[in-house]
Amino acid sequence: MAKIDLLDQAGQKVSDLALKEEIFSCEIKAHLIHEVVKMQLANRRAGTASTKNRSAVRGGGKKPWRQKGTGRARVGTIRSPLWKGGGVVFGPTPRDFSYKVPKKVRKGALRSALSMKAGEGKLLLVDKFNLKEAKTREFAAILNSLSLHDALIVIAQSDEKVERAARNIPFIKVLRLEGLNVYDIMRYETLVLTQEVVEKLEGVLEG
């Protein structure tokens, strides 16, 4: 088991914490990370882009002129895609872009992302966050003590004080454990986990 420093919110070392190698020091599989991030971004797409084809555009029921004898090209409707105000050919229509990857792939990608952060020295462990009030200034002082400027902070359960205090700080995101995902881990430079989060993660991702 690899050991890493466990800090308090003032940035002082409290103890050493042993991390399971199969979760925080496993083989990094970049293709799994890519597949899961691609799925997450696809699932966020609204899919509301919409155009009208020639049958959906209003008007154009009458034939503009007779078929033959005018010297002009034959036209059946003024809503032809060739005309201004006409329909769109093969334009986008509302659709659902979301899809799922197997749970085994998601877990493998999460283990790879955690191992990547640990291997790069961008994993920080804090015993807990304890705020007296939900004040941005107080939480910013804690971040300064930990030298954090671009970080994803993962907490074990809902903590209104921490979540509200971090809301207005740029490049800082507080996430509950149940919402931990590969995209956010890769998006932020530093990953901060509390001791309770590490214990629960090891229970979920083991094996």
C-alpha positions as CSV (number, residue, x, y, z in Angstrom):
1,M,0.0,0.0,0.0
2,A,1.2,3.5,-0.9
3,K,1.3,6.0,1.9
4,I,0.4,9.7,1.5
5,D,0.3,12.6,4.0
6,L,-3.0,13.3,5.7
7,L,-3.4,17.1,6.3
8,D,-5.8,19.1,8.4
9,Q,-7.5,22.1,7.0
10,A,-4.7,24.4,8.1
11,G,-2.2,22.5,5.9
12,Q,-0.4,20.7,8.8
13,K,0.3,17.0,8.6
14,V,-1.8,14.9,10.9
15,S,-0.7,11.4,10.0
16,D,0.1,9.0,7.1
17,L,-2.8,7.4,5.2
18,A,-2.3,4.1,3.4
19,L,-4.0,3.9,0.0
20,K,-4.9,0.7,-1.8
21,E,-2.7,0.2,-4.8
22,E,-5.5,-1.3,-7.0
23,I,-7.4,2.0,-6.7
24,F,-4.8,4.7,-6.4
25,S,-1.8,3.1,-8.1
26,C,-3.3,0.9,-10.8
27,E,-2.4,0.8,-14.5
28,I,-3.7,3.9,-16.1
29,K,-6.0,3.0,-19.0
30,A,-6.4,6.2,-21.1
31,H,-8.9,4.7,-23.5
32,L,-11.4,4.1,-20.6
33,I,-11.0,7.7,-19.4
34,H,-11.6,8.9,-22.9
35,E,-14.7,6.7,-23.4
36,V,-16.3,7.8,-20.1
37,V,-15.6,11.5,-20.6
38,K,-17.0,11.2,-24.1
39,M,-20.2,9.6,-22.7
40,Q,-20.6,12.3,-20.0
41,L,-20.2,15.1,-22.5
42,A,-22.7,13.5,-24.8
43,N,-25.2,13.0,-22.0
44,R,-25.0,16.8,-21.2
45,R,-26.0,17.8,-24.8
46,A,-29.5,19.3,-25.0
47,G,-30.2,17.9,-28.4
48,T,-32.7,20.7,-29.1
49,A,-31.3,21.9,-32.4
50,S,-34.2,21.9,-34.9
51,T,-34.9,22.8,-38.5
52,K,-38.0,22.4,-40.8
53,N,-38.0,20.4,-44.0
54,R,-40.0,21.4,-47.0
55,S,-43.2,19.7,-45.7
56,A,-43.0,21.5,-42.3
57,V,-42.5,25.1,-43.6
58,R,-45.7,27.1,-43.7
59,G,-47.2,28.0,-47.1
60,G,-46.4,26.7,-50.5
61,G,-49.5,24.7,-51.1
62,K,-50.2,26.3,-54.5
63,K,-48.0,25.5,-57.6
64,P,-46.3,28.9,-58.4
65,W,-46.9,28.6,-62.2
66,R,-48.0,26.0,-64.7
67,Q,-45.7,23.1,-65.5
68,K,-45.0,23.9,-69.1
69,G,-44.9,26.8,-71.5
70,T,-43.5,29.6,-69.3
71,G,-39.8,29.1,-70.3
72,R,-38.9,28.8,-66.6
73,A,-37.9,25.7,-64.7
74,R,-40.7,23.6,-63.3
75,V,-41.5,24.3,-59.6
76,G,-44.0,22.5,-57.5
77,T,-43.8,24.7,-54.4
78,I,-42.3,27.9,-53.2
79,R,-41.1,26.0,-50.1
80,S,-38.5,24.1,-52.2
81,P,-35.1,23.9,-50.5
82,L,-33.8,25.8,-53.5
83,W,-35.9,28.8,-52.8
84,K,-35.4,31.5,-50.1
85,G,-37.7,30.7,-47.2
86,G,-37.8,27.1,-48.2
87,G,-37.2,23.9,-46.2
88,V,-33.8,22.7,-45.0
89,V,-32.4,19.5,-46.5
90,F,-31.1,17.0,-43.9
91,G,-31.1,19.6,-41.2
92,P,-30.8,18.8,-37.5
93,T,-33.9,17.7,-35.6
94,P,-34.4,17.2,-31.8
95,R,-32.7,14.0,-30.7
96,D,-31.3,12.3,-27.6
97,F,-27.5,12.0,-27.6
98,S,-27.2,10.2,-24.3
99,Y,-25.9,6.6,-24.0
100,K,-24.4,4.4,-21.3
101,V,-21.2,2.5,-21.0
102,P,-20.9,-0.7,-18.8
103,K,-20.4,-0.2,-15.0
104,K,-17.1,-2.1,-15.2
105,V,-15.8,0.5,-17.7
106,R,-17.0,3.4,-15.5
107,K,-15.3,1.9,-12.4
108,G,-12.1,1.2,-14.4
109,A,-12.0,4.8,-15.7
110,L,-12.5,6.2,-12.2
111,R,-9.7,4.1,-10.9
112,S,-7.4,5.2,-13.7
113,A,-8.3,8.9,-13.1
114,L,-7.6,8.6,-9.4
115,S,-4.3,6.8,-10.1
116,M,-3.3,9.4,-12.6
117,K,-3.8,12.2,-10.0
118,A,-1.9,10.3,-7.3
119,G,0.9,9.5,-9.7
120,E,1.2,13.2,-10.7
121,G,1.3,14.3,-7.1
122,K,-1.9,16.1,-7.5
123,L,-3.9,14.2,-5.0
124,L,-4.4,15.9,-1.6
125,L,-5.9,14.2,1.4
126,V,-7.6,16.3,4.2
127,D,-9.0,14.8,7.4
128,K,-12.1,17.0,7.2
129,F,-13.4,20.5,6.5
130,N,-15.0,22.2,9.5
131,L,-16.4,25.7,9.0
132,K,-18.0,27.8,11.7
133,E,-20.1,29.7,9.2
134,A,-20.8,29.5,5.5
135,K,-18.5,32.3,4.7
136,T,-16.5,32.5,1.4
137,R,-13.7,34.4,3.2
138,E,-13.2,31.6,5.8
139,F,-13.1,28.9,3.1
140,A,-10.8,30.9,0.9
141,A,-8.3,31.1,3.9
142,I,-8.4,27.3,4.2
143,L,-7.7,27.0,0.4
144,N,-4.8,29.4,0.8
145,S,-3.4,27.3,3.7
146,L,-3.5,24.2,1.4
147,S,-2.1,26.2,-1.6
148,L,-5.2,25.3,-3.7
149,H,-6.1,27.5,-6.7
150,D,-7.6,25.0,-9.1
151,A,-9.2,22.1,-7.4
152,L,-12.0,19.6,-7.1
153,I,-12.9,19.0,-3.5
154,V,-14.9,15.9,-2.7
155,I,-16.8,15.6,0.6
156,A,-18.5,12.5,1.9
157,Q,-22.0,13.9,2.5
158,S,-23.9,17.1,2.2
159,D,-22.3,20.0,4.0
160,E,-24.2,23.2,3.4
161,K,-21.6,25.5,5.0
162,V,-18.8,24.2,2.8
163,E,-20.9,24.0,-0.4
164,R,-22.2,27.6,0.0
165,A,-18.8,29.0,1.0
166,A,-17.1,27.6,-2.1
167,R,-19.8,28.6,-4.5
168,N,-18.3,32.0,-5.5
169,I,-14.7,31.0,-5.6
170,P,-13.4,30.6,-9.2
171,F,-11.7,27.3,-10.3
172,I,-12.9,25.6,-7.1
173,K,-15.7,23.0,-7.1
174,V,-17.1,21.1,-4.1
175,L,-18.7,17.8,-5.0
176,R,-20.4,15.2,-2.9
177,L,-19.1,11.6,-3.2
178,E,-22.1,10.3,-5.0
179,G,-21.5,12.8,-7.8
180,L,-17.8,12.0,-8.3
181,N,-17.1,11.6,-11.9
182,V,-14.1,11.2,-14.3
183,Y,-14.8,14.4,-16.3
184,D,-14.5,16.6,-13.2
185,I,-11.4,14.8,-11.9
186,M,-9.7,15.4,-15.2
187,R,-11.0,19.0,-15.5
188,Y,-9.4,20.3,-12.3
189,E,-5.7,20.4,-11.6
190,T,-5.8,19.1,-8.0
191,L,-8.1,16.5,-6.5
192,V,-8.8,16.9,-2.8
193,L,-10.4,14.0,-0.8
194,T,-11.4,13.8,2.8
195,Q,-10.4,10.7,4.9
196,E,-14.0,9.5,4.9
197,V,-14.3,9.8,1.1
198,V,-11.1,7.7,0.7
199,E,-12.5,4.9,2.9
200,K,-15.9,4.9,1.1
201,L,-14.2,5.0,-2.3
202,E,-12.0,2.0,-1.5
203,G,-15.1,0.1,-0.4
204,V,-16.9,0.9,-3.7
205,L,-14.1,0.5,-6.2
206,E,-12.3,-2.5,-4.7
207,G,-12.3,-5.6,-6.8
